[in-house]
Amino acid sequence: MGLIRILGALYDGGHTRHPLAARREVKRIDFQLDGPVDVMIDGEVLTLHCETLDVLPSALSVVV
């Protein structure tokens, strides 16, 4: 039910101010998943099997 209340904030970044949300700066994320998961990337849903995600500094330009 809490997710429904902040659903609109997911699009403008406001969800990061929710008391149950946490933000960390990392260079690498390791996943321990049982199988592939559906991920939305740029409006498309892709089924991916992720084991590791490397974050590359300055690899993405964001225009606001």
N, C-alpha and C positions, 0 to 999 in steps of 0.2 A: 504494500500500500504506500510506503514511503517513496518508492521509485515513481509511482504515478504522480505524486505531489510535485516532484522536481523534474519531471520529464521535459518540460520546456527549457529548463536550465541546461540540459545536456547539449543543446545546440549553441549556446552563447558562452559556455564555460562556467556558468554560475554554480554548477553542481560541485565544483571544487571547494566551495565555501560551506558545503553541507558538513555537519559534525561527524558523520561516518565516512567521509571521503578523506583520502590521504594523497599527498603528492610527493613524489620523490624524484630526484635527478639521478639517473643511472646511465651507464654506458652499455649495459647488456642485461637482457632478461632471459632467464632459463625457464621453460615451461615443462611441467610434468603432467601431460595429458594422456588419457587412455586411447584417444584416437583423434581423427580430424574434427575440426570445429568450423562452424560458419562464422565468417568475419565480414563486416561491411566496410569496404574501402571505396571511398569516393562515390557512394551511392550504389555500388554493386556488391552483391553477396557472393563471396568466394568460399569454397570449402578447402581449408588448409590444414596441413599437419605441421604445426609449429613446434620446434624443439628449442630454438634459440632466436632471439631478436637482438641484433646489434644496432645501436643507435649511433648514427654518424653525424657529428656536429656540423652544422651549416649545410647539410645535404638537402634540405628542403627550404624553399623560399615561400613565405606566407605573405599574401597580399590582403590587407584588411580594408 
